[in-house]
């Protein structure tokens, strides 16, 4: 489990230094396995706008760019395939310094590339230490303020903290659980995102039934119509995911991953048009096959819980979705699912197929069975902000839910027992 320190501080400002926070977490039983800066150390890199791009006269793969940093115009030779007029990107002016682990700091100097003068460097995410490899420049949002320090703009003074959690601490496999723990340690209030219900704009529902009632105590679904997948996930979301060890894929996957990291609740979205008839949460038929999102075809055994429609399995429950019903660039409508699967129904199933996923890791350890409504509303809220759409009502079907547990204690005994 990897968390962003700055994201954690949005939830609870412990006032601990990074070092003290790491020590306190470890002493509380949430052992810190390691920490890492989210970016390289660098100076002199600002948000800049590429005003114009021309072909280099002596090199097919190079471009000559006119770059504006908020104060001055510069000529910069760039080999990135995605450079284009109008884009904004990090710009290292002459004199900027980029540090790299174990290597001598790299200072930007004036240079001539194939006979053309270059005054600075447009930067990729890899050069800033944000990614291990990059295929082009780090494209910044259109509203990025030209001239602002990139470290400030991207809030890069942050640390990724890797937790080595024991199996009984499944409650801390999300920012919410870790923040509650830090709140207790620091005696500070936890500021959770406000819970809200989105306004329903249509009444269309997709039928759900649970055949394996003990294995799936709760299953929720919601139809969201008319989404726009030409939209991109906002940079703040991409960065929070990256600092949690997850790469940005598309807005739908990013939102479900964001809720996974925020609340600890796995979710999945199906292309609604590719589902047939109804959803049935059932045990697989021996030898039944499914091609998963990673392209791997799996022959299922009868001990595997699946999400099926009227014709076929569409997901290995609590493990991975199927390729046949995956969201693609042409998807217009989605069916958003959120479930509570019994830990014993998922435990060991992924490993039996040579797999391990973020979802199976959490379901094996236990997810809060009262969290699903909140997760669906949170995911819907984020999706509407990013890709738009028309949300329908939440459809909920329950199997055999665990009994609620209550703890009774006397208020005046708390100090005596806890100190």
C-alpha positions as CSV (number, residue, x, y, z in Angstrom):
1,X,0.0,0.0,0.0
2,X,1.6,3.3,-1.2
3,X,0.2,6.6,0.0
4,X,1.0,10.2,-0.8
5,X,1.9,12.2,2.3
6,X,0.3,15.4,1.0
7,X,-2.9,13.6,0.2
8,X,-2.9,12.1,3.7
9,X,-2.5,15.6,5.2
10,X,-5.6,16.7,3.3
11,X,-7.4,14.2,5.4
12,X,-5.7,14.9,8.7
13,X,-3.0,17.5,9.4
14,X,-1.0,15.7,12.1
15,X,1.6,18.4,12.4
16,X,4.2,15.6,12.5
17,X,7.3,15.9,10.3
18,X,7.7,13.3,7.6
19,X,10.2,11.4,9.8
20,X,8.0,11.5,12.9
21,X,4.9,10.5,10.9
22,X,6.8,7.4,9.5
23,X,8.0,6.5,13.0
24,X,4.5,6.9,14.5
25,X,2.9,4.8,11.8
26,X,5.4,2.0,12.4
27,X,4.9,2.1,16.1
28,X,1.1,1.9,15.6
29,X,1.5,-1.3,13.7
30,X,1.4,0.2,10.2
31,X,5.0,-0.6,9.3
32,X,6.6,1.7,6.8
33,X,8.6,-0.3,4.3
34,X,10.1,2.7,2.6
35,X,9.7,6.3,1.5
36,X,10.6,8.1,-1.7
37,X,10.4,11.7,-3.1
38,X,7.7,12.0,-5.7
39,X,10.0,13.9,-8.1
40,X,13.7,14.7,-8.5
41,X,15.2,17.8,-7.0
42,X,15.4,20.6,-9.6
43,X,15.4,24.4,-9.8
44,X,14.7,26.8,-12.6
45,X,11.8,24.9,-14.3
46,X,8.6,26.8,-15.0
47,X,5.3,26.3,-16.8
48,X,5.8,27.6,-20.4
49,X,3.8,27.8,-23.6
50,X,4.9,26.6,-26.9
51,X,4.0,29.5,-29.2
52,X,5.1,28.0,-32.6
53,X,6.8,24.8,-33.9
54,X,8.8,24.5,-37.1
55,X,10.7,21.6,-38.7
56,X,14.4,21.6,-38.0
57,X,16.2,22.3,-41.2
58,X,18.8,19.6,-40.7
59,X,17.1,16.8,-38.7
60,X,13.8,15.0,-39.5
61,X,13.1,14.1,-35.9
62,X,13.8,17.5,-34.4
63,X,11.6,20.6,-34.2
64,X,12.5,24.3,-33.6
65,X,10.1,25.8,-31.0
66,X,9.3,29.3,-29.9
67,X,8.7,29.0,-26.2
68,X,7.3,31.7,-23.8
69,X,8.0,31.5,-20.0
70,X,5.8,34.4,-18.9
71,X,8.6,37.0,-19.4
72,X,10.7,36.1,-22.4
73,X,10.6,34.2,-25.7
74,X,13.2,31.5,-26.3
75,X,14.2,29.3,-29.3
76,X,14.4,25.7,-28.2
77,X,15.2,22.6,-30.2
78,X,13.0,19.7,-29.2
79,X,12.8,16.0,-30.3
80,X,9.6,15.1,-28.4
81,X,7.0,13.6,-30.8
82,X,4.1,15.3,-29.1
83,X,5.4,18.9,-29.1
84,X,2.9,21.2,-30.8
85,X,1.9,24.9,-30.9
86,X,-0.3,26.0,-28.1
87,X,0.7,23.2,-25.6
88,X,2.0,24.0,-22.1
89,X,4.9,22.0,-20.7
90,X,7.7,22.3,-18.1
91,X,10.6,24.5,-19.4
92,X,14.1,24.4,-18.0
93,X,15.8,27.7,-18.9
94,X,19.5,28.1,-19.2
95,X,21.0,27.7,-15.7
96,X,18.3,25.3,-14.5
97,X,19.6,22.4,-12.5
98,X,18.1,18.8,-12.4
99,X,19.4,16.4,-9.8
100,X,19.4,12.6,-10.2
101,X,20.2,9.9,-7.7
102,X,23.8,9.0,-7.6
103,X,24.7,11.2,-10.6
104,X,26.2,14.6,-11.0
105,X,23.5,17.4,-11.2
106,X,22.7,18.3,-14.8
107,X,22.8,22.0,-15.6
108,X,21.1,23.4,-18.6
109,X,23.3,25.3,-21.0
110,X,23.0,27.0,-24.3
111,X,23.7,24.5,-27.1
112,X,23.6,24.0,-30.9
113,X,21.7,21.0,-32.1
114,X,22.5,20.1,-35.7
115,X,23.5,23.7,-36.3
116,X,20.5,25.4,-34.6
117,X,20.8,27.3,-31.3
118,X,18.7,26.0,-28.4
119,X,18.2,28.0,-25.3
120,X,16.8,25.7,-22.7
121,X,14.9,22.4,-22.6
122,X,11.3,21.4,-22.7
123,X,10.9,18.5,-20.2
124,X,9.2,15.1,-20.0
125,X,7.8,13.5,-16.9
126,X,10.8,11.1,-16.9
127,X,13.3,14.1,-16.8
128,X,11.5,15.4,-13.7
129,X,11.5,12.0,-12.1
130,X,7.7,11.6,-12.3
131,X,7.9,8.5,-14.4
132,X,10.4,5.8,-15.2
133,X,10.0,6.4,-18.9
134,X,8.2,8.9,-21.1
135,X,7.3,9.0,-24.8
136,X,7.1,12.8,-25.0
137,X,6.8,16.0,-23.1
138,X,4.8,16.3,-20.0
139,X,1.7,18.1,-21.3
140,X,0.2,20.4,-18.7
141,X,-3.4,21.6,-18.6
142,X,-4.5,24.5,-20.7
143,X,-5.1,26.6,-17.7
144,X,-1.6,26.0,-16.2
145,X,-0.3,29.5,-15.3
146,X,2.7,30.4,-17.5
147,X,5.7,31.3,-15.5
148,X,4.8,29.5,-12.3
149,X,7.4,27.2,-10.8
150,X,6.6,23.6,-11.8
151,X,7.5,22.3,-8.4
152,X,4.9,24.6,-6.9
153,X,2.3,24.1,-9.5
154,X,2.4,20.3,-9.2
155,X,2.9,20.3,-5.4
156,X,6.0,18.1,-5.8
157,X,7.4,18.7,-2.3
158,X,5.7,15.4,-1.3
159,X,6.7,11.9,-0.2
160,X,5.3,8.5,-1.2
161,X,5.1,6.3,1.8
162,X,4.9,2.5,1.4
163,X,3.1,0.6,4.1
164,X,3.7,-3.1,4.8
165,X,0.3,-4.0,6.3
166,X,-0.5,-7.2,8.1
167,X,-3.5,-9.2,6.8
168,X,-5.7,-8.0,9.7
169,X,-5.4,-4.3,8.7
170,X,-7.5,-4.4,5.6
171,X,-9.2,-1.3,7.0
172,X,-6.0,0.7,6.1
173,X,-5.9,-0.3,2.4
174,X,-7.3,3.1,1.6
175,X,-6.6,6.7,2.6
176,X,-9.7,6.8,4.8
177,X,-8.4,4.1,7.0
178,X,-4.8,5.4,7.3
179,X,-6.2,8.9,8.0
180,X,-8.4,7.6,10.9
181,X,-5.3,5.9,12.3
182,X,-3.2,9.0,12.1
183,X,-6.1,11.0,13.6
184,X,-6.0,8.8,16.7
185,X,-2.2,8.9,16.9
186,X,-2.1,12.7,16.6
187,X,-5.4,13.4,18.4
188,X,-6.5,15.5,15.4
189,X,-9.8,15.5,13.6
190,X,-10.1,13.7,10.3
191,X,-11.6,15.8,7.5
192,X,-13.4,13.3,5.2
193,X,-14.9,14.3,1.8
194,X,-18.5,15.3,2.3
195,X,-20.9,12.6,1.5
196,X,-23.5,13.5,-1.1
197,X,-26.1,11.9,-3.4
198,X,-26.1,12.9,-7.0
199,X,-29.3,14.0,-8.7
200,X,-30.9,11.1,-10.6
201,X,-31.8,12.1,-14.2
202,X,-33.3,8.9,-15.6
203,X,-35.0,5.8,-14.2
204,X,-33.3,3.1,-16.2
205,X,-31.9,0.1,-14.2
206,X,-30.2,-3.1,-15.1
207,X,-31.6,-6.2,-13.3
208,X,-29.4,-7.9,-10.7
209,X,-29.7,-11.2,-9.0
210,X,-27.5,-13.0,-6.5
211,X,-27.4,-16.7,-6.9
212,X,-24.4,-17.2,-4.6
213,X,-25.9,-15.4,-1.6
214,X,-23.3,-16.3,0.9
215,X,-20.3,-15.4,-1.3
216,X,-21.8,-12.1,-2.3
217,X,-23.7,-10.5,0.5
218,X,-24.2,-7.2,-1.3
219,X,-24.1,-6.0,-4.9
220,X,-24.9,-2.5,-6.2
221,X,-25.1,-1.2,-9.7
222,X,-25.9,2.1,-11.5
223,X,-26.5,2.9,-15.2
224,X,-24.8,6.1,-16.3
225,X,-25.8,7.2,-19.8
226,X,-24.2,9.5,-22.4
227,X,-20.6,9.8,-21.1
228,X,-17.9,11.6,-22.9
229,X,-14.7,9.6,-23.1
230,X,-12.9,12.3,-25.0
231,X,-12.4,14.0,-21.7
232,X,-9.2,13.5,-19.7
233,X,-8.7,12.8,-16.1
234,X,-7.7,16.0,-14.2
235,X,-4.0,16.4,-13.4
236,X,-4.7,16.4,-9.7
237,X,-6.3,12.9,-9.9
238,X,-3.5,11.6,-12.2
239,X,-0.9,12.8,-9.7
240,X,-2.6,11.3,-6.7
241,X,-2.9,8.0,-8.4
242,X,0.8,8.1,-9.6
243,X,2.0,8.8,-6.1
244,X,-0.1,5.8,-4.9
245,X,1.7,3.6,-7.4
246,X,-1.1,3.6,-10.1
247,X,-0.8,4.9,-13.6
248,X,-3.5,7.0,-15.2
249,X,-5.4,5.0,-17.9
250,X,-8.6,6.7,-18.8
251,X,-11.2,8.7,-16.8
252,X,-13.4,5.6,-16.0
253,X,-10.6,3.5,-14.7
254,X,-9.0,6.4,-13.0
255,X,-12.1,7.2,-11.1
256,X,-12.7,3.6,-9.9
257,X,-9.0,3.5,-8.9
258,X,-9.3,6.8,-7.1
259,X,-12.2,5.5,-5.0
260,X,-10.2,2.3,-4.4
261,X,-7.3,4.4,-3.0
262,X,-9.5,6.9,-1.2
263,X,-12.0,4.6,0.5
264,X,-10.5,1.2,0.1
265,X,-13.5,-0.1,-1.9
266,X,-12.8,-1.9,-5.3
267,X,-15.2,-1.0,-8.1
268,X,-15.6,-1.8,-11.8
269,X,-17.4,-0.3,-14.8
270,X,-18.8,-2.3,-17.7
271,X,-19.7,-1.0,-21.1
272,X,-23.5,-1.1,-20.6
273,X,-24.2,-1.9,-24.3
274,X,-22.2,-5.1,-24.1
275,X,-24.2,-6.6,-21.2
276,X,-27.0,-8.9,-22.0
277,X,-30.3,-9.4,-20.0
278,X,-29.2,-9.1,-16.4
279,X,-26.4,-9.4,-13.9
280,X,-26.1,-12.7,-11.9
281,X,-23.5,-13.1,-9.2
282,X,-23.0,-16.9,-9.2
283,X,-20.4,-19.6,-9.0
284,X,-18.7,-20.5,-12.3
285,X,-19.5,-23.6,-14.2
286,X,-16.6,-26.1,-14.4
287,X,-14.5,-25.3,-17.5
288,X,-16.4,-22.1,-18.3
289,X,-14.0,-19.6,-20.0
290,X,-13.5,-15.9,-19.8
291,X,-10.9,-13.5,-21.4
292,X,-9.8,-11.0,-18.8
293,X,-8.8,-7.3,-19.2
294,X,-5.2,-8.3,-19.5
295,X,-6.0,-10.5,-22.5
296,X,-5.5,-13.8,-20.6
297,X,-8.0,-16.5,-21.3
298,X,-8.9,-18.4,-18.2
299,X,-10.8,-21.8,-17.8
300,X,-12.8,-21.3,-14.6
301,X,-13.4,-23.9,-11.9
302,X,-16.6,-24.3,-10.0
303,X,-15.2,-22.7,-6.8
304,X,-14.7,-19.3,-8.6
305,X,-17.3,-16.6,-8.0
306,X,-18.2,-14.7,-11.2
307,X,-20.2,-11.8,-12.3
308,X,-22.3,-13.0,-15.3
309,X,-24.9,-11.6,-17.6
310,X,-27.6,-13.7,-19.3
311,X,-25.1,-15.3,-21.7
312,X,-21.6,-15.4,-20.2
313,X,-19.2,-14.5,-17.3
314,X,-18.2,-10.9,-17.6
315,X,-15.8,-10.7,-14.6
316,X,-14.1,-12.8,-12.0
317,X,-15.7,-11.4,-8.9
318,X,-13.3,-9.5,-6.7
319,X,-10.4,-10.2,-9.0
320,X,-10.6,-8.8,-12.6
321,X,-13.1,-7.7,-15.2
322,X,-13.6,-9.4,-18.6
323,X,-12.4,-8.0,-21.9
324,X,-15.7,-8.6,-23.8
325,X,-17.5,-6.0,-21.7
326,X,-14.6,-3.6,-21.1
327,X,-15.0,0.2,-21.5
328,X,-13.4,1.4,-24.8
329,X,-13.1,4.7,-26.7
330,X,-16.4,4.0,-28.3
331,X,-18.3,3.5,-25.0
332,X,-21.3,5.7,-24.5
333,X,-23.0,4.3,-21.4
334,X,-21.6,2.4,-18.4
335,X,-22.8,0.1,-15.7
336,X,-21.0,0.9,-12.5
337,X,-20.8,-1.9,-10.0
338,X,-19.8,-2.0,-6.4
339,X,-20.0,-5.1,-4.2
340,X,-19.1,-6.7,-0.9
341,X,-17.7,-10.2,-1.4
342,X,-17.2,-12.5,1.5
343,X,-13.4,-12.8,2.2
344,X,-13.5,-16.6,2.2
345,X,-15.1,-16.6,-1.2
346,X,-12.2,-14.6,-2.7
347,X,-9.3,-15.8,-0.6
348,X,-6.8,-17.8,-2.6
349,X,-8.8,-17.7,-5.8
350,X,-6.6,-15.2,-7.6
351,X,-3.5,-17.0,-6.7
352,X,-5.0,-20.2,-8.0
353,X,-5.0,-18.7,-11.4
354,X,-1.5,-17.2,-11.0
355,X,-2.9,-13.7,-10.3
356,X,-2.9,-11.0,-7.7
357,X,-4.8,-7.7,-8.1
358,X,-5.5,-4.6,-6.0
359,X,-9.2,-5.8,-5.7
360,X,-8.4,-9.3,-4.6
361,X,-5.9,-8.0,-2.1
362,X,-8.6,-6.0,-0.4
363,X,-11.5,-8.4,-0.7
364,X,-9.3,-11.2,0.8
365,X,-8.7,-9.1,3.8
366,X,-12.2,-7.8,4.2
367,X,-13.9,-4.6,2.9
368,X,-16.4,-2.7,5.0
369,X,-19.8,-4.1,4.0
370,X,-21.4,-0.7,4.8
371,X,-19.2,1.2,2.4
372,X,-20.7,0.4,-1.0
373,X,-23.4,3.1,-1.2
374,X,-20.9,5.8,-0.3
375,X,-18.4,4.5,-2.9
376,X,-21.0,4.4,-5.7
377,X,-22.1,8.0,-5.0
378,X,-18.5,9.2,-4.7
379,X,-17.5,7.5,-8.0
380,X,-20.6,8.9,-9.7
381,X,-19.9,12.4,-8.5
382,X,-16.3,12.3,-9.9
383,X,-17.4,10.8,-13.2
384,X,-20.0,13.5,-13.7
385,X,-17.4,16.1,-13.1
386,X,-15.0,14.6,-15.6
387,X,-17.0,12.8,-18.4
388,X,-20.5,14.1,-17.7
389,X,-23.4,11.7,-18.2
390,X,-26.9,11.0,-16.9
391,X,-27.0,8.9,-13.7
392,X,-29.8,6.5,-12.9
393,X,-30.9,5.1,-9.5
394,X,-28.7,2.7,-7.6
395,X,-29.9,-0.9,-7.8
396,X,-29.1,-2.9,-4.7
397,X,-29.5,-6.6,-4.1
398,X,-28.5,-8.3,-0.8
399,X,-27.5,-11.8,-0.2
400,X,-26.5,-13.1,3.3
401,X,-25.2,-10.0,5.0
402,X,-22.9,-10.4,8.1
403,X,-24.6,-9.5,11.4
404,X,-23.9,-6.1,12.7
405,X,-21.7,-5.9,15.9
406,X,-22.2,-3.5,18.7
407,X,-19.9,-2.7,21.6
408,X,-21.3,-1.4,24.8
409,X,-19.1,0.5,27.3
410,X,-19.5,3.0,30.1
411,X,-18.3,6.5,29.3
412,X,-16.6,6.9,32.7
413,X,-14.5,3.8,32.1
414,X,-12.8,5.0,29.0
415,X,-10.1,7.0,30.8
416,X,-9.6,4.3,33.4
417,X,-9.2,1.5,30.8
418,X,-7.3,3.4,28.1
419,X,-5.3,5.9,30.2
